[in-house]
């Protein structure tokens, strides 16, 4: 686990790479590194989540849990400059990259901080929470993320996640349905599920 992205201090040797890509019709520039998730490109699941996500009404705060080097939170923050975005991760290398990538893309409406899931966010509430959850950390961690997300959502707030069928989408849906009143599979593609869960 020490060399995996779901760790505070990856001990794999740093090897930074800079590249650009288009997400939600916006050109983004990223620096990534060894020891973070999907270091060579924005992975298919993250792209699918971004392509499917719909902003909630109003200008409530938006949270990206397990932000990595920032593709989800930074892309949405660039698209919606009037909203405040919060990006959290346990991986210190990922957080350093997310800070760098915010500067590279001239994004100022973000707060980037260290947190094991949502533990460092106190009682802050969000209108939307998005995550490409750390599946390899295990089902217990992923289900804990769902529980903590529920507690940090405003009334009518939504959690959006991407998860592969073979990595536990059916059990994730079951867990979400035990917490949220409305759970919708928004999209399926190549074995990936985009799931939204609304808190009433």
N, C-alpha and C positions, 0 to 999 in steps of 0.2 A: 504493500500500500504506500510505502514511503516515496516511490517514484511515480505515483498516480497523481492526477490533477486534483483529486479531492484530499489534499493534504496541505498543511499550513506552509511548509517550507520544502518545496521539491528539491531533491538533492541531485537530480540529473543536471548535467552541465548545460549552461545557458548557450543558446544558439539562435539569436534573434533574426527574424525575417520580416521585411516590410513588403506589403502588396496592397493592391486596390481591388475593389469589387463593387458591384451594384446591388443594393438591397432596397426593396420597396421603391424602386425607381430613382434612388439617390446614390451617387457615387461616394463610397467610403474608403478611407485609407486606414489600414491596420498594421500595427507591428505585433507579431506573435512570437512565441518562444517555446522551447522544450519545456515540459513540465506543466503545460496548460492544455485544456481540451481543444482538440481539432486545430492544431497549430498551423497547418499548411493552407487551410481554406475554411470558409464558413461551411459547416457541415449541412447536409441535406435537411435534417430535422429542424435545425435553427432557421434555415431559409423558409421552410414550410410554415413554421410558426409565425415568422414575420409576415409572410405573404397572406396568411389567413387572419391574423389578429385585427380586430376592429376596436378603435378607441371608444371608451365609454363617453357618455354625454358629460359635459362640464369639463373643468380643468383640475380635477383631483390629482393628487400625487400618484406616481407610478413607480413600481418597484420591480427590479430585475434581480432574482435570487440565483446565485451561482453564476454571476455575470461573466466569468472568464475574462478575456481581454476586451469584452464589451460589445459584441456585435448586436445583441438585442437592444439593450438599454440605450446605447449611443445612437443607433439608427433611428429609434423612435424619438429620442430627445432632439435630434436634428430636424426631424419632420414636425415636431410639436414644440417650438421654442417657448410658447406661453405656459407650458406645464413644467413642473419640477419632477425630476427623475432621481431615483436612488438606486445605486448599484452596489450589491454586496457579494462577497465571496470569502471563503476561508483561506484561499490560496494567495499568499502574499505576492508571489510573482505575477499572478493574474491581475491583482489590484494595481500593481505598479504599471503594467501594460495598459490597463483600462484608463488610468490617469493620463498616460502618454497619448493614447488614442483619442481621448477627449480633446487634448490640445491640438493634435494633428488635424482634427476635423473641425476645429473652432467651435466646440460645443461648451457652453458655459452653464447650462441649466441642469447640471448633474452634481450629485454628491456621491462619492465613491468611498466605501468604508469596509473594514473587516468585520465579518460576522459569520458565525457557524449557523447556517440557515438564517433564521430571523431573530436569533437570540439577542443581538446587540441593538435592536430597534425599539426597545422599551415599549411604549403603548402607542406608537405612531400608527396611523391608519392610512390606507391607500385605496384609490378607486379601482386600480388594476394591479395585479401581481402576475408577472410572467416568469416562467422557468423552463429550461431544458434540464430536468433534474439529474443529479449525480447517481445514475442507475447503479453503477458499480459499487457505490457505497452501501448498497443493500436496501431491501424493501422497507425495513424499519426506518431508515433515514428518510426515504422518499415519503413514506406515510406521515412521518413527523413534520416534514415540510408542508404537507397538505393541511395538517392540523394547525400549525403555526400561521400559515397563510390565512386560514379561515378567521383566526383571531385578530389578524391585522388588516382585514378588509372592512371598508365602510359598508353600511347598509346598501344593498344593490351593487356592491363591488363584485368584480370577477377575477377568478384565477384562470390563467391560460397556461397549459403545459403541452409539451410534445413528448411522446413516449412510443417506443416500438411495441407492436403486439407481442413479439417473442420475448421482450424484456419486461412484460408485466402490465400491458395496457388493460386487460380485463380486470385484474385485481385492483389496479389504480382506479378504474371507474367505480368499482364496488366500494372502495374506501371513500372516494369523493361523494358518492351517493349517500353514504352514512353521515356526511357532514353538511352537504349543501342541498338546497331544495331543488335546484335546477342544474343538471349536468348534461352537456351536449357534446357529442362527437362532431366537431365542426368540419373535419376533413380527414380522409384516409388516403394515403398515397405510399406505395412501395413498402407497406408494412408499418408505416408511421401513422400514429393517431394524433390529431390536434384536438384537445379537449378543453372546453370552457366549463367553469363551475361558478354559478351565481349565488351570492349570499343575500337572502331576503331579510 
